[in-house]
Amino acid sequence: MAAKTNRQVLEFQSDRIEAVLAQHKVVARVTGGLVSPRWVQFQVLPALGERMNKIKGLAEELALALGSDTCRISRQGSLVSVEIPRGDPGLVRLLPLQQRLSEQGKIPFGTAALGLADDGAPLLVRLPSPQVAHILVAGTTGSGKSALAKTIVTSLALSHRP
């Protein structure tokens, strides 16, 4: 039996989402999706009059149907976002990201690239900005505080001459 392509897996998951919603009498359809390094996001268009609380209450059933540990459900305009973590979270390499941003000329002075946001867009912090008076990096042991600080320093060193 041939291995399923990513597109087939995403279409299968979309069908599972629609099946769970239909089983609980929620009229909705999956209209699209987005794959980021950490999440797979499906956009669901509910019928007019469907209650958001009813859809949010199905998070556990959707996670079970999709074979995932968790499922995040949120509203984005007229769409409902159903997000599950990827089974193979992608690594975000700083050097290729930095080179891509430098080629596009999108790194202003004093800006550090931190990685990618959930939607796949580059996550930047502009240090001379009035909104960034101080940076406090807090978290539990092993949560990546030192890695974040090293990323900021490395990104600044790569994009700014001494």
DSSP file with accessible surface (Angstrom, degrees, kcal/mol):
  #  RESIDUE AA STRUCTURE BP1 BP2  ACC     N-H-->O    O-->H-N    N-H-->O    O-->H-N    TCO  KAPPA ALPHA  PHI   PSI    X-CA   Y-CA   Z-CA
    1    1 A M              0   0  234      0, 0.0     2,-0.1     0, 0.0     0, 0.0   0.000 360.0 360.0 360.0 134.4    0.0    0.0    0.0
    2    2 A A        -     0   0   89      1,-0.1     2,-0.1     0, 0.0     0, 0.0  -0.389 360.0-103.5 -74.7 149.4    1.4    3.4   -1.0
    3    3 A A        -     0   0   95      1,-0.1     2,-0.2    -2,-0.1    -1,-0.1  -0.450  39.3-109.9 -70.9 144.1    2.1    6.0    1.7
    4    4 A K        -     0   0  125     -2,-0.1     2,-0.1     1,-0.1    -1,-0.1  -0.517  29.2-125.4 -75.1 142.1   -0.4    8.8    2.0
    5    5 A T     >  -     0   0   77     -2,-0.2     4,-2.1     1,-0.1     5,-0.2  -0.386  25.7-107.5 -79.3 164.3    0.7   12.2    0.9
    6    6 A N  H  > S+     0   0  137      1,-0.2     4,-2.6     2,-0.2     5,-0.2   0.883 120.8  54.7 -59.1 -39.4    0.4   15.2    3.2
    7    7 A R  H  > S+     0   0  180      1,-0.2     4,-2.5     2,-0.2    -1,-0.2   0.914 107.2  49.6 -62.3 -41.9   -2.5   16.6    1.1
    8    8 A Q  H  > S+     0   0   97      2,-0.2     4,-2.4     1,-0.2    -1,-0.2   0.900 110.9  50.0 -64.3 -39.3   -4.4   13.3    1.5
    9    9 A V  H  X S+     0   0   52     -4,-2.1     4,-2.7     2,-0.2    -2,-0.2   0.931 111.7  47.9 -64.6 -44.2   -3.9   13.3    5.3
   10   10 A L  H  X S+     0   0   52     -4,-2.6     4,-2.4     2,-0.2    -2,-0.2   0.899 112.3  48.8 -65.3 -39.5   -5.1   16.9    5.5
   11   11 A E  H  X S+     0   0   95     -4,-2.5     4,-2.3     2,-0.2    -1,-0.2   0.903 111.1  50.8 -65.8 -38.9   -8.2   16.1    3.4
   12   12 A F  H  X S+     0   0   91     -4,-2.4     4,-2.1     2,-0.2    -2,-0.2   0.927 111.1  48.1 -62.5 -45.0   -8.9   13.0    5.6
   13   13 A Q  H  X S+     0   0   31     -4,-2.7     4,-2.3     2,-0.2    -2,-0.2   0.886 109.4  53.4 -64.0 -38.4   -8.6   15.2    8.7
   14   14 A S  H  X S+     0   0   23     -4,-2.4     4,-2.3     1,-0.2    -1,-0.2   0.919 108.9  49.2 -61.1 -42.9  -10.9   17.8    7.2
   15   15 A D  H  X S+     0   0   96     -4,-2.3     4,-2.3     1,-0.2    -1,-0.2   0.884 109.4  52.2 -63.6 -38.0  -13.5   15.1    6.6
   16   16 A R  H  X S+     0   0  100     -4,-2.1     4,-2.5     2,-0.2     5,-0.2   0.907 108.3  50.8 -64.5 -41.1  -13.1   13.8   10.2
   17   17 A I  H  X S+     0   0    0     -4,-2.3     4,-2.5     1,-0.2     5,-0.2   0.952 112.1  46.6 -60.7 -48.2  -13.7   17.4   11.5
   18   18 A E  H  X S+     0   0   63     -4,-2.3     4,-2.5     1,-0.2    -2,-0.2   0.884 111.6  52.4 -62.9 -36.4  -16.9   17.7    9.4
   19   19 A A  H  X S+     0   0   56     -4,-2.3     4,-2.4     2,-0.2    -1,-0.2   0.920 110.0  47.3 -66.3 -43.5  -18.1   14.2   10.5
   20   20 A V  H  X S+     0   0   12     -4,-2.5     4,-1.4     2,-0.2    -2,-0.2   0.930 113.8  48.0 -63.8 -44.2  -17.7   15.0   14.2
   21   21 A L  H  <>S+     0   0    3     -4,-2.5     5,-3.0    -5,-0.2     3,-0.3   0.927 112.9  48.0 -63.1 -42.3  -19.5   18.3   13.8
   22   22 A A  H ><5S+     0   0   65     -4,-2.5     3,-1.8     3,-0.2    -1,-0.2   0.888 106.3  57.8 -65.9 -36.6  -22.3   16.6   11.8
   23   23 A Q  H 3<5S+     0   0  146     -4,-2.4    -1,-0.2     1,-0.3    -2,-0.2   0.840 109.8  44.6 -62.2 -31.1  -22.6   13.9   14.4
   24   24 A H  T 3<5S-     0   0   68     -4,-1.4    -1,-0.3    -3,-0.3    -2,-0.2   0.110 122.1-108.3-100.1  18.8  -23.3   16.6   17.0
   25   25 A K  T < 5S+     0   0  165     -3,-1.8     2,-0.6     1,-0.2    -3,-0.2   0.833  70.5 143.8  59.7  38.1  -25.7   18.4   14.7
   26   26 A V      < -     0   0    3     -5,-3.0     2,-0.8    -8,-0.1    -1,-0.2  -0.953  44.3-143.6-105.8 118.2  -23.4   21.3   14.0
   27   27 A V        +     0   0   93     -2,-0.6    20,-3.0    -3,-0.1     2,-0.3  -0.747  49.1 120.9 -86.0 111.8  -23.8   22.5   10.4
   28   28 A A  E     -A   46   0A  23     -2,-0.8     2,-0.3    18,-0.3    -6,-0.1  -0.977  41.7-150.1-162.1 161.3  -20.3   23.6    9.2
   29   29 A R  E     -A   45   0A 143     16,-1.6    16,-3.2    -2,-0.3     2,-0.5  -0.992  26.1-112.8-141.1 150.8  -17.7   22.9    6.6
   30   30 A V  E     +A   44   0A  21     -2,-0.3    14,-0.3    14,-0.2     3,-0.1  -0.706  31.5 178.4 -82.0 124.9  -13.9   23.1    6.4
   31   31 A T  E     -     0   0A  62     12,-2.9     2,-0.3    -2,-0.5    13,-0.2   0.559  56.5 -35.1-105.4 -13.4  -13.0   25.8    4.0
   32   32 A G  E     -A   43   0A  31     11,-1.1    11,-2.8     2,-0.0     2,-0.3  -0.985  52.6-143.3 176.4-173.9   -9.2   25.8    4.2
   33   33 A G  E     -A   42   0A  49     -2,-0.3     2,-0.3     9,-0.3     9,-0.2  -0.975   5.9-140.9-166.0 173.8   -6.1   25.3    6.3
   34   34 A L  E     -A   41   0A  64      7,-2.7     7,-3.4    -2,-0.3     2,-0.6  -0.985   9.1-151.9-148.5 133.8   -2.6   26.3    7.2
   35   35 A V  E     +A   40   0A  71     -2,-0.3     5,-0.2     5,-0.2    -2,-0.0  -0.949  21.2 175.9-111.3 117.9    0.4   24.2    8.2
   36   36 A S        -     0   0    6      3,-2.9    54,-0.2    -2,-0.6    82,-0.1  -0.613  49.3 -91.2-108.7 175.9    2.9   25.9   10.4
   37   37 A P  S    S+     0   0   23      0, 0.0    53,-2.6     0, 0.0    81,-0.1   0.817 123.8  19.0 -59.4 -28.2    6.1   24.5   12.0
   38   38 A R  S    S+     0   0  142     51,-0.2    48,-2.4    80,-0.2     2,-0.3   0.667 122.9  43.1-114.8 -23.8    4.2   23.5   15.2
   39   39 A W  E     - B   0  85A  36     46,-0.3    -3,-2.9    79,-0.2     2,-0.5  -0.915  54.7-146.2-129.6 153.6    0.4   23.5   14.3
   40   40 A V  E     -AB  35  84A  15     44,-2.9    44,-2.4    -2,-0.3     2,-0.5  -0.990  28.4-164.4-113.4 121.7   -2.0   22.4   11.7
   41   41 A Q  E     -AB  34  83A  19     -7,-3.4    -7,-2.7    -2,-0.5     2,-0.4  -0.925   8.1-165.9-115.1 130.9   -4.9   24.9   11.5
   42   42 A F  E     -AB  33  82A   5     40,-2.9    40,-2.7    -2,-0.5     2,-0.6  -0.945  14.4-141.4-113.1 135.3   -8.2   24.2    9.8
   43   43 A Q  E     -AB  32  81A  36    -11,-2.8   -12,-2.9    -2,-0.4   -11,-1.1  -0.868  20.0-166.8 -96.1 125.0  -10.7   27.1    9.0
   44   44 A V  E     -AB  30  80A   1     36,-3.2    36,-3.0    -2,-0.6   -14,-0.2  -0.938  11.1-153.1-115.6 130.3  -14.3   26.0    9.6
   45   45 A L  E     -A   29   0A  58    -16,-3.2   -16,-1.6    -2,-0.5    34,-0.1  -0.891  16.7-156.1-103.8 105.5  -17.2   28.0    8.3
   46   46 A P  E     -A   28   0A  29      0, 0.0   -18,-0.3     0, 0.0     3,-0.1  -0.480  24.8-101.2 -78.8 154.4  -20.3   27.4   10.6
   47   47 A A    >   -     0   0   39    -20,-3.0     3,-2.1     1,-0.1     2,-0.1  -0.308  53.3 -79.5 -67.9 157.0  -23.8   27.9    9.3
   48   48 A L  T 3  S+     0   0  182      1,-0.3    -1,-0.1    -2,-0.0     3,-0.1  -0.368 119.1  23.0 -59.7 127.8  -25.5   31.1   10.3
   49   49 A G  T 3  S+     0   0   71      1,-0.3    -1,-0.3    -3,-0.1     2,-0.2   0.350  83.2 139.6  97.2  -7.2  -26.9   30.7   13.8
   50   50 A E    <   -     0   0   52     -3,-2.1     2,-0.4   -23,-0.1    -1,-0.3  -0.505  55.1-118.7 -70.0 140.0  -24.5   28.0   15.0
   51   51 A R     >  -     0   0  164     -2,-0.2     4,-1.4     1,-0.1     3,-0.3  -0.653   9.0-148.9 -86.3 130.7  -23.4   28.6   18.6
   52   52 A M  H  > S+     0   0   46     -2,-0.4     4,-2.9     1,-0.2     5,-0.2   0.870  98.3  59.0 -63.4 -37.3  -19.7   29.0   19.2
   53   53 A N  H  > S+     0   0  113      1,-0.2     4,-1.8     2,-0.2    -1,-0.2   0.863 102.8  53.3 -62.1 -34.2  -19.9   27.5   22.6
   54   54 A K  H  4 S+     0   0   94     -3,-0.3     4,-0.4     2,-0.2    -1,-0.2   0.915 111.4  45.2 -67.0 -40.3  -21.3   24.3   21.1
   55   55 A I  H >< S+     0   0    4     -4,-1.4     3,-1.5     1,-0.2    -2,-0.2   0.927 112.3  50.9 -69.2 -43.4  -18.3   24.1   18.7
   56   56 A K  H >< S+     0   0  105     -4,-2.9     3,-1.4     1,-0.3    -1,-0.2   0.848 102.4  61.9 -62.2 -32.6  -15.8   24.8   21.5
   57   57 A G  T 3< S+     0   0   56     -4,-1.8     3,-0.3     1,-0.3    -1,-0.3   0.635  95.0  62.9 -68.3 -13.0  -17.4   22.1   23.6
   58   58 A L  T <>  +     0   0   12     -3,-1.5     4,-2.7    -4,-0.4    -1,-0.3   0.253  68.1 108.7 -95.1  13.1  -16.4   19.6   21.0
   59   59 A A  H <> S+     0   0   21     -3,-1.4     4,-2.5     1,-0.2    -1,-0.2   0.911  80.0  46.5 -58.1 -44.1  -12.7   20.1   21.4
   60   60 A E  H  > S+     0   0  140     -3,-0.3     4,-2.4     2,-0.2    -1,-0.2   0.910 113.1  48.8 -67.0 -41.6  -12.1   16.8   23.1
   61   61 A E  H  > S+     0   0   82     -4,-0.2     4,-2.5     2,-0.2    -2,-0.2   0.898 112.5  48.8 -64.7 -39.4  -14.1   14.9   20.5
   62   62 A L  H  X S+     0   0    0     -4,-2.7     4,-2.1     2,-0.2    -2,-0.2   0.918 110.8  50.2 -66.0 -42.5  -12.3   16.6   17.6
   63   63 A A  H  X>S+     0   0    2     -4,-2.5     5,-2.8    -5,-0.2     4,-0.5   0.922 112.2  48.1 -61.4 -42.2   -8.9   15.8   19.2
   64   64 A L  H ><5S+     0   0  144     -4,-2.4     3,-1.0     1,-0.2    -2,-0.2   0.933 112.0  48.5 -64.0 -43.7   -9.9   12.2   19.6
   65   65 A A  H 3<5S+     0   0   16     -4,-2.5    -1,-0.2     1,-0.3    -2,-0.2   0.832 114.3  46.3 -66.4 -31.7  -11.1   12.0   16.0
   66   66 A L  H 3<5S-     0   0   17     -4,-2.1    -1,-0.3    -5,-0.2    -2,-0.2   0.436 112.1-117.9 -91.1  -2.0   -7.9   13.6   14.7
   67   67 A G  T <<5 +     0   0   74     -3,-1.0     2,-0.3    -4,-0.5    -3,-0.2   0.855  69.5 133.5  70.5  35.2   -5.6   11.4   16.8
   68   68 A S      < -     0   0   23     -5,-2.8    -1,-0.2    -6,-0.2    -2,-0.1  -0.807  62.3-133.9-118.6 157.4   -4.2   14.3   18.7
   69   69 A D  S    S+     0   0  151     -2,-0.3     2,-0.3     1,-0.1    -1,-0.1   0.869  89.6  12.9 -74.0 -39.4   -3.6   15.0   22.4
   70   70 A T        -     0   0   72     -7,-0.1     2,-0.3    15,-0.1    -1,-0.1  -0.895  58.4-159.9-135.5 166.8   -5.1   18.5   22.3
   71   71 A C        -     0   0   17     -2,-0.3     2,-0.5    13,-0.1    13,-0.2  -0.958   9.4-153.1-150.2 124.7   -7.2   20.7   20.0
   72   72 A R  E     -C   83   0A  95     11,-2.8    11,-3.0    -2,-0.3     2,-0.4  -0.885  11.6-170.4-100.4 133.8   -7.5   24.5   20.2
   73   73 A I  E     +C   82   0A  21     -2,-0.5     2,-0.3     9,-0.2     9,-0.2  -0.988  16.2 154.1-125.8 126.5  -10.7   26.1   19.0
   74   74 A S  E     -C   81   0A  43      7,-2.0     7,-3.7    -2,-0.4     2,-0.4  -0.964  40.0-110.9-146.1 162.1  -11.0   29.9   18.5
   75   75 A R  E     -C   80   0A 169     -2,-0.3     2,-0.4     5,-0.2     5,-0.2  -0.804  23.9-177.5 -98.2 136.2  -13.0   32.3   16.5
   76   76 A Q  E >   -C   79   0A  91      3,-3.0     3,-1.7    -2,-0.4     2,-0.3  -0.820  64.6 -60.9-132.2  90.9  -11.3   34.4   13.7
   77   77 A G  T 3  S-     0   0   52     -2,-0.4    -1,-0.1     1,-0.3     0, 0.0  -0.524 118.1 -17.2  69.2-127.4  -13.9   36.7   12.2
   78   78 A S  T 3  S+     0   0   98     -2,-0.3    -1,-0.3    -3,-0.1     2,-0.3   0.485 127.2  80.7 -89.5  -1.4  -16.7   34.7   10.7
   79   79 A L  E <  S- C   0  76A  46     -3,-1.7    -3,-3.0   -34,-0.1     2,-0.5  -0.693  71.6-136.5-103.3 157.7  -14.5   31.5   10.7
   80   80 A V  E     -BC  44  75A   4    -36,-3.0   -36,-3.2    -2,-0.3     2,-0.5  -0.949  18.2-143.0-111.2 130.2  -13.7   29.1   13.5
   81   81 A S  E     -BC  43  74A   0     -7,-3.7    -7,-2.0    -2,-0.5     2,-0.5  -0.845  12.5-169.3 -97.6 124.6  -10.1   27.9   13.8
   82   82 A V  E     -BC  42  73A   2    -40,-2.7   -40,-2.9    -2,-0.5     2,-0.4  -0.973  13.8-175.0-112.8 116.6   -9.4   24.3   14.8
   83   83 A E  E     +BC  41  72A  17    -11,-3.0   -11,-2.8    -2,-0.5   -42,-0.2  -0.943  11.1 179.0-120.5 134.4   -5.8   23.8   15.6
   84   84 A I  E     -B   40   0A   6    -44,-2.4   -44,-2.9    -2,-0.4   -13,-0.1  -0.955  35.5-105.5-126.7 147.9   -3.9   20.6   16.4
   85   85 A P  E     -B   39   0A  42      0, 0.0   -46,-0.3     0, 0.0     2,-0.2  -0.445  40.0-108.9 -70.5 145.9   -0.2   20.2   17.1
   86   86 A R        -     0   0   68    -48,-2.4   -51,-0.0     1,-0.1   -18,-0.0  -0.473  13.2-137.1 -71.4 145.4    1.9   18.6   14.4
   87   87 A G  S    S+     0   0   84      1,-0.3    -1,-0.1    -2,-0.2   -49,-0.0   0.796 103.8  37.1 -71.2 -26.8    3.1   15.1   15.0
   88   88 A D  S    S-     0   0  105    -51,-0.0    -1,-0.3     2,-0.0    -2,-0.0  -0.707  87.4-153.9-124.6  76.3    6.5   16.1   13.6
   89   89 A P        -     0   0   65      0, 0.0   -51,-0.2     0, 0.0     2,-0.2  -0.290  20.7-124.3 -57.2 130.1    7.1   19.7   14.7
   90   90 A G        -     0   0   29    -53,-2.6     2,-0.3   -54,-0.2    -4,-0.0  -0.509  16.6-121.4 -77.8 144.0    9.4   21.3   12.2
   91   91 A L        -     0   0  134     -2,-0.2     2,-0.7   -53,-0.0    -1,-0.1  -0.614  16.3-142.4 -79.9 143.1   12.7   22.9   13.3
   92   92 A V        -     0   0   61     -2,-0.3     2,-0.5    24,-0.0    24,-0.0  -0.938  14.8-151.4-107.5 112.9   13.1   26.6   12.5
   93   93 A R     >  -     0   0  162     -2,-0.7     4,-1.5     1,-0.1     5,-0.1  -0.732   3.2-152.1 -88.1 128.7   16.7   27.3   11.6
   94   94 A L  H  > S+     0   0   37     -2,-0.5     4,-3.2     2,-0.2     5,-0.2   0.917  88.6  54.9 -68.9 -44.0   17.9   30.8   12.4
   95   95 A L  H  > S+     0   0   92      1,-0.2     4,-2.7     2,-0.2     5,-0.2   0.945 110.5  43.2 -62.0 -50.2   20.5   31.1    9.7
   96   96 A P  H  > S+     0   0   73      0, 0.0     4,-2.5     0, 0.0    -1,-0.2   0.912 116.3  49.8 -62.1 -37.0   18.3   30.3    6.7
   97   97 A L  H  X S+     0   0    9     -4,-1.5     4,-2.4     2,-0.2    -2,-0.2   0.938 112.0  47.8 -63.7 -44.9   15.5   32.5    8.2
   98   98 A Q  H  X S+     0   0    5     -4,-3.2     4,-2.4     1,-0.2    -1,-0.2   0.907 112.4  48.9 -62.4 -43.4   18.0   35.4    8.7
   99   99 A Q  H  X S+     0   0  101     -4,-2.7     4,-2.4    -5,-0.2    -1,-0.2   0.910 110.8  50.5 -64.5 -41.8   19.4   35.0    5.2
  100  100 A R  H  X S+     0   0  104     -4,-2.5     4,-1.5    -5,-0.2    -2,-0.2   0.926 112.9  45.6 -62.7 -43.0   15.8   35.0    3.7
  101  101 A L  H  X>S+     0   0    1     -4,-2.4     5,-2.3     1,-0.2     4,-0.6   0.886 112.2  51.5 -68.6 -37.3   14.9   38.2    5.6
  102  102 A S  H ><5S+     0   0   64     -4,-2.4     3,-0.8     1,-0.2    -2,-0.2   0.899 108.3  51.5 -65.6 -41.2   18.2   39.9    4.7
  103  103 A E  H 3<5S+     0   0  163     -4,-2.4    -1,-0.2     1,-0.2    -2,-0.2   0.854 111.4  47.5 -63.2 -34.3   17.7   39.2    1.0
  104  104 A Q  H 3<5S-     0   0  100     -4,-1.5    -1,-0.2    -5,-0.2    -2,-0.2   0.550 109.4-126.4 -83.7  -7.8   14.2   40.7    1.2
  105  105 A G  T <<5 +     0   0   65     -3,-0.8    -3,-0.2    -4,-0.6    -2,-0.1   0.834  67.8 132.8  67.5  34.2   15.5   43.7    3.0
  106  106 A K      < +     0   0  126     -5,-2.3    -4,-0.1    -6,-0.1    -1,-0.1   0.215  37.3  93.0-104.3  14.7   13.0   43.3    5.9
  107  107 A I        -     0   0   33     -6,-0.3     3,-0.1    -5,-0.1    -1,-0.1  -0.857  59.2-161.9-112.3 100.6   15.3   43.6    8.9
  108  108 A P    >   -     0   0   61      0, 0.0     3,-1.4     0, 0.0    -2,-0.1  -0.301  41.8 -72.3 -70.4 165.5   15.4   47.2   10.2
  109  109 A F  T 3  S+     0   0  162      1,-0.2     3,-0.1    17,-0.1    51,-0.1  -0.284 119.9  18.4 -60.0 137.9   18.3   48.3   12.4
  110  110 A G  T 3  S+     0   0   10      1,-0.3    17,-2.5    46,-0.1     2,-0.4   0.639  93.9 130.4  78.0  16.5   18.1   46.9   16.0
  111  111 A T  E <   -D  126   0B   4     -3,-1.4     2,-0.4    15,-0.2    -1,-0.3  -0.862  39.8-161.1-108.4 135.8   15.7   44.1   15.0
  112  112 A A  E     -D  125   0B   0     13,-2.8    13,-2.3    -2,-0.4     2,-0.5  -0.919  16.2-132.2-115.2 138.1   16.2   40.5   16.0
  113  113 A A  E     +D  124   0B   1     -2,-0.4    11,-0.2    11,-0.2    42,-0.2  -0.781  22.9 178.9 -86.6 127.0   14.6   37.5   14.3
  114  114 A L  E     -     0   0B  51      9,-3.3     2,-0.3    -2,-0.5    10,-0.2   0.675  49.5 -89.2-100.9 -23.8   13.2   35.1   16.9
  115  115 A G  E     -D  123   0B  11      8,-1.1     8,-3.3   -21,-0.1     2,-0.4  -0.996  62.6 -35.8 151.3-145.4   11.7   32.4   14.7
  116  116 A L  E     -D  122   0B  52     -2,-0.3     5,-0.1     6,-0.3   -24,-0.0  -0.932  48.2-131.3-119.3 140.4    8.3   31.9   13.1
  117  117 A A    >   -     0   0   29      4,-3.3     3,-2.0    -2,-0.4     6,-0.1  -0.220  41.7 -90.7 -75.7 174.5    4.9   32.7   14.5
  118  118 A D  T 3  S+     0   0   80      1,-0.3   -79,-0.2     2,-0.1   -80,-0.2   0.811 128.4  53.7 -59.6 -28.5    2.0   30.2   14.4
  119  119 A D  T 3  S-     0   0   95      2,-0.1    -1,-0.3   -83,-0.1   -84,-0.1   0.438 121.5-105.7 -88.0   2.4    0.9   31.4   11.0
  120  120 A G  S <  S+     0   0   31     -3,-2.0    -2,-0.1     1,-0.3     3,-0.1   0.411  77.6 132.8  92.0  -3.1    4.4   30.9    9.5
  121  121 A A        -     0   0   40      1,-0.1    -4,-3.3    -5,-0.1    -1,-0.3  -0.534  68.6 -92.7 -79.3 148.8    5.3   34.6    9.4
  122  122 A P  E     -D  116   0B  48      0, 0.0     2,-0.7     0, 0.0    -6,-0.3  -0.354  34.8-137.9 -61.6 138.1    8.7   35.7   10.7
  123  123 A L  E     +D  115   0B  82     -8,-3.3    -9,-3.3    -6,-0.1    -8,-1.1  -0.900  31.0 176.7-101.7 114.5    8.6   36.7   14.4
  124  124 A L  E     -D  113   0B  65     -2,-0.7     2,-0.4   -11,-0.2   -11,-0.2  -0.868  22.2-157.2-119.6 151.8   10.7   39.8   14.9
  125  125 A V  E     -D  112   0B  27    -13,-2.3   -13,-2.8    -2,-0.3     2,-0.8  -0.997   9.4-152.6-128.2 126.1   11.5   42.0   17.9
  126  126 A R  E >   -D  111   0B 121     -2,-0.4     3,-1.3   -15,-0.2   -15,-0.2  -0.860   7.4-164.9 -99.7 105.8   12.6   45.6   17.3
  127  127 A L  T 3  S+     0   0   49    -17,-2.5    -1,-0.2    -2,-0.8   -16,-0.1   0.852  83.0  53.3 -65.8 -38.1   14.7   46.6   20.3
  128  128 A P  T 3  S+     0   0   76      0, 0.0    -1,-0.3     0, 0.0   -17,-0.1   0.496  83.4 119.7 -77.9   4.3   14.8   50.4   19.8
  129  129 A S  S X  S-     0   0   19     -3,-1.3     3,-1.6   -19,-0.2   -19,-0.0  -0.341  74.0-125.6 -66.0 145.1   11.0   50.5   19.6
  130  130 A P  T 3  S+     0   0  115      0, 0.0     3,-0.2     0, 0.0    -1,-0.1   0.800 111.1  59.6 -62.0 -25.0    9.2   52.6   22.3
  131  131 A Q  T 3  S+     0   0  162      1,-0.2     2,-0.7    -5,-0.1     3,-0.2   0.642  97.6  63.4 -77.6 -13.2    7.1   49.5   23.2
  132  132 A V    <   +     0   0   35     -3,-1.6    -1,-0.2    -6,-0.2     3,-0.1  -0.673  54.0 144.1-113.4  76.0   10.3   47.5   24.1
  133  133 A A  S    S+     0   0   81     -2,-0.7     2,-0.3     1,-0.3    -1,-0.2   0.870  76.5   2.5 -77.5 -38.4   11.7   49.4   27.0
  134  134 A H        -     0   0  173     -3,-0.2     2,-0.5     2,-0.0    -1,-0.3  -0.969  65.3-137.8-142.6 157.3   13.0   46.3   28.7
  135  135 A I        -     0   0   85     -2,-0.3     2,-0.5    -3,-0.1    -3,-0.0  -0.984  16.3-172.8-121.1 122.0   13.0   42.6   28.0
  136  136 A L        -     0   0  156     -2,-0.5     2,-0.7     2,-0.0    -2,-0.0  -0.971   5.3-164.4-113.1 119.1   12.2   40.1   30.7
  137  137 A V        +     0   0   53     -2,-0.5     2,-0.3     2,-0.0     8,-0.0  -0.926  21.4 167.3-105.7 111.3   12.7   36.5   29.9
  138  138 A A        +     0   0   79     -2,-0.7     2,-0.3     5,-0.0    -2,-0.0  -0.885   9.1 113.4-124.9 155.0   10.9   34.3   32.4
  139  139 A G        -     0   0   46     -2,-0.3     3,-0.1     5,-0.0     5,-0.1  -0.914  57.5 -66.9 163.4 173.5    9.9   30.7   32.6
  140  140 A T    >   -     0   0  108     -2,-0.3     3,-1.8     1,-0.2     5,-0.3  -0.260  69.4 -69.6 -78.8 170.7   10.5   27.4   34.3
  141  141 A T  T 3  S+     0   0  143      1,-0.3    -1,-0.2     2,-0.1     0, 0.0  -0.375 122.1  14.6 -61.7 129.7   13.7   25.4   34.2
  142  142 A G  T 3  S+     0   0   79     -3,-0.1    -1,-0.3    -2,-0.1    -2,-0.1   0.590  88.1 119.4  83.2  10.4   14.2   24.0   30.8
  143  143 A S  S <  S-     0   0   66     -3,-1.8    -2,-0.1     1,-0.0    -3,-0.1   0.550  89.1 -97.4 -88.5  -6.7   11.7   26.2   29.0
  144  144 A G  S  > S+     0   0   35     -4,-0.2     4,-2.3    -5,-0.1     5,-0.2   0.681  75.3 138.6 105.7  21.3   14.2   27.8   26.7
  145  145 A K  H  > S+     0   0   69     -5,-0.3     4,-2.3     2,-0.2     5,-0.2   0.947  80.5  43.9 -63.1 -46.9   15.1   31.1   28.3
  146  146 A S  H  > S+     0   0   84      1,-0.2     4,-2.7     2,-0.2     5,-0.2   0.899 112.1  53.6 -66.3 -38.0   18.8   30.8   27.5
  147  147 A A  H  > S+     0   0   56      1,-0.2     4,-2.2     2,-0.2    -1,-0.2   0.901 109.1  49.4 -64.0 -38.8   18.1   29.6   24.0
  148  148 A L  H  X S+     0   0   61     -4,-2.3     4,-2.4     2,-0.2    -2,-0.2   0.936 111.3  48.4 -64.8 -45.8   15.9   32.7   23.4
  149  149 A A  H  X S+     0   0   47     -4,-2.3     4,-2.3     1,-0.2     5,-0.2   0.922 112.6  48.6 -61.9 -41.8   18.6   35.0   24.7
  150  150 A K  H  X S+     0   0  143     -4,-2.7     4,-2.8     1,-0.2     5,-0.2   0.888 110.0  52.7 -64.8 -37.1   21.2   33.3   22.5
  151  151 A T  H  X S+     0   0   39     -4,-2.2     4,-2.7    -5,-0.2     5,-0.2   0.920 109.5  48.4 -64.7 -42.7   18.9   33.6   19.5
  152  152 A I  H  X S+     0   0   22     -4,-2.4     4,-2.3     2,-0.2     5,-0.2   0.949 115.2  44.0 -62.4 -48.8   18.4   37.3   20.1
  153  153 A V  H  X S+     0   0   98     -4,-2.3     4,-2.4     2,-0.2    -2,-0.2   0.934 115.8  47.4 -64.0 -44.4   22.2   37.9   20.4
  154  154 A T  H  X S+     0   0   65     -4,-2.8     4,-2.4    -5,-0.2    -2,-0.2   0.924 111.8  50.4 -64.1 -42.9   23.0   35.7   17.4
  155  155 A S  H  X S+     0   0    0     -4,-2.7     4,-1.7    -5,-0.2    -1,-0.2   0.917 111.8  47.6 -62.8 -42.5   20.3   37.3   15.2
  156  156 A L  H  X S+     0   0   44     -4,-2.3     4,-1.3    -5,-0.2    -1,-0.2   0.909 112.4  50.0 -64.9 -39.6   21.6   40.8   16.1
  157  157 A A  H  < S+     0   0   73     -4,-2.4    -2,-0.2     1,-0.2    -1,-0.2   0.873 111.1  49.4 -67.9 -34.9   25.2   39.8   15.4
  158  158 A L  H  < S+     0   0   86     -4,-2.4    -1,-0.2     1,-0.2    -2,-0.2   0.830 118.7  36.3 -72.4 -32.3   24.3   38.3   12.0
  159  159 A S  H  < S+     0   0   34     -4,-1.7     2,-0.4    -5,-0.2    -1,-0.2   0.521 112.5  58.1-103.4  -5.1   22.3   41.2   10.7
  160  160 A H  S  < S-     0   0   39     -4,-1.3    -1,-0.1    -5,-0.1   -51,-0.0  -0.990  75.4-129.1-131.0 131.7   24.3   44.2   12.2
  161  161 A R              0   0  232     -2,-0.4    -3,-0.1     1,-0.1    -2,-0.0  -0.457 360.0 360.0 -71.1 150.2   27.9   45.0   11.6
  162  162 A P              0   0  178      0, 0.0    -1,-0.1     0, 0.0    -5,-0.0  -0.228 360.0 360.0 -66.6 360.0   30.0   45.7   14.8
